[in-house]
Amino acid sequence: MTTFDKREQGFEAKFAHDEELMFKAAARSNKLLGLWAAGQLGLGGDAATAYATALVTDNLANQTMDETLSKVSGDLAAKGISREQVAQKLQECLHQALAQLAAAASKAGD
């Protein structure tokens, strides 16, 4: 194997790792956003879990982050929560999800 082949293989492995990380982060952030939104809607227990799970599974079915944002902001509009507030919460959830994944990775590496 040439140096070029090794480099190419390394780039491909990094790309695959980054894609997997973003997939996991998006799923986790959607769950966190769903649990937050469920709380804002007054849902608890199984209903809150079902709402959060629906956001995750809808996203897996090729729904974009913008569509997720639209759905949640539409659900929360009657509560006086703006799309911008939901977008800010989604960003917070994404950062939290990435931090959780990094912590899990560092524990696995120990």
C-alpha positions in Angstrom: 0.0 0.0 0.0 1.4 3.4 -1.0 1.5 6.4 1.2 -1.2 8.0 -1.0 -3.5 5.0 -0.4 -2.9 5.1 3.3 -3.8 8.8 3.3 -6.9 8.3 1.3 -8.0 5.5 3.6 -7.4 7.8 6.6 -9.5 10.6 5.1 -12.3 8.1 4.3 -12.2 6.8 7.8 -12.3 10.3 9.3 -15.2 11.3 7.0 -17.2 8.2 8.1 -16.5 8.9 11.7 -17.6 12.5 11.4 -20.8 11.5 9.6 -21.6 9.0 12.3 -20.9 11.6 15.0 -23.2 14.1 13.3 -26.0 11.5 12.9 -25.8 10.6 16.6 -25.6 14.2 17.6 -28.7 15.1 15.5 -30.7 12.2 16.9 -29.7 13.0 20.5 -30.4 16.8 20.1 -33.8 16.1 18.5 -34.6 13.9 21.6 -33.5 16.6 24.0 -35.5 19.2 22.0 -38.5 16.9 22.0 -38.3 16.4 25.8 -38.0 20.2 26.3 -40.9 20.9 23.9 -43.0 18.3 25.6 -42.5 20.0 28.9 -43.5 23.3 27.4 -46.7 21.6 26.1 -47.4 20.2 29.5 -46.8 16.6 28.4 -45.2 14.2 30.9 -44.3 10.6 31.2 -45.1 8.4 28.2 -46.6 11.3 26.2 -43.3 13.3 26.5 -41.2 10.3 25.6 -43.5 9.6 22.6 -43.2 13.2 21.4 -39.4 13.2 21.7 -39.2 9.8 20.0 -41.4 11.0 17.1 -39.0 13.9 16.5 -36.1 11.4 16.3 -37.8 8.9 14.0 -39.2 11.7 11.8 -35.7 13.0 11.4 -34.5 9.5 10.5 -37.1 9.5 7.7 -35.1 12.2 5.8 -36.7 15.1 7.7 -34.3 18.1 7.8 -33.4 20.1 10.8 -35.4 23.0 9.3 -38.5 20.7 9.1 -37.9 19.6 12.7 -37.7 23.3 13.8 -40.9 24.1 11.9 -42.8 21.3 13.5 -41.7 22.1 17.0 -42.2 25.9 16.6 -45.6 25.2 15.1 -46.5 23.0 18.1 -45.3 25.7 20.5 -46.7 28.8 18.8 -49.9 28.6 20.9 -47.7 28.8 24.0 -46.1 32.1 22.8 -42.7 30.5 22.0 -41.2 31.9 18.8 -39.4 30.0 16.1 -36.2 31.9 17.1 -36.5 30.6 20.7 -37.0 27.1 19.4 -34.0 27.5 17.1 -31.9 28.7 20.0 -33.0 25.8 22.1 -32.2 23.4 19.3 -28.6 24.9 19.2 -28.3 24.4 22.9 -29.5 20.8 22.5 -27.0 20.1 19.8 -24.1 21.5 21.9 -25.3 19.4 24.8 -25.6 16.3 22.6 -22.1 16.8 21.3 -20.8 17.2 24.8 -22.5 14.0 25.9 -21.1 12.1 23.0 -17.6 13.4 23.7 -17.9 12.4 27.3 -19.1 8.9 26.4 -16.2 8.6 23.9 -13.7 9.6 26.5 -15.1 7.1 29.0 -14.9 4.4 26.4 -11.3 5.3 25.8 -10.4 5.0 29.5 
